[in-house]
């Protein structure tokens, strides 16, 4: 079975555009995937944890739509391996700065949950840095939370969710 996957990529350390490009190439190679479309780069402020709101560099983000025969659990394992290979510390605190973050956003419109993976990604509706690049490449896309355009409209005036 061939799966259609929305993949979110982000980085705020090193050379983020180069890292996101290399990460997508690596992911596609390991996942036997083909890229259908990929957004331009979007920049947004880092999401900071309440317990450690130390400033971080802005994030560079993009969304890609790929097709692959691999199951989402396998794709999650591949993404974590690529993140570590590209310098991410898996033991770093949540929301810390990082050279790479890969999120599986949606796969075939499935609702899927395991102890390691939830699809669609539960943060989609609250992340402008995901919605804007995704709408760029799939303007009429709907997920279980609703149409992406409607979700974005609800975030437009939310502080901390700006993209440029």
Secondary structure, DSSP 4 states (H G I P E B T S, - for coil): --EEEEEEEEE-SS-HHHHHHHHHHHHHHHTT-EEEEE---EEEPPPPBTTB----PPEEEEEEEEEESS-HHHHHHHHHHHHHHTT--TTSPTT---S-EEEEEEETT--EE-SS-EES-TTGGG-HHHHHHHHHH-TT-EETTEEHHHHHHHHTT-TT--B-
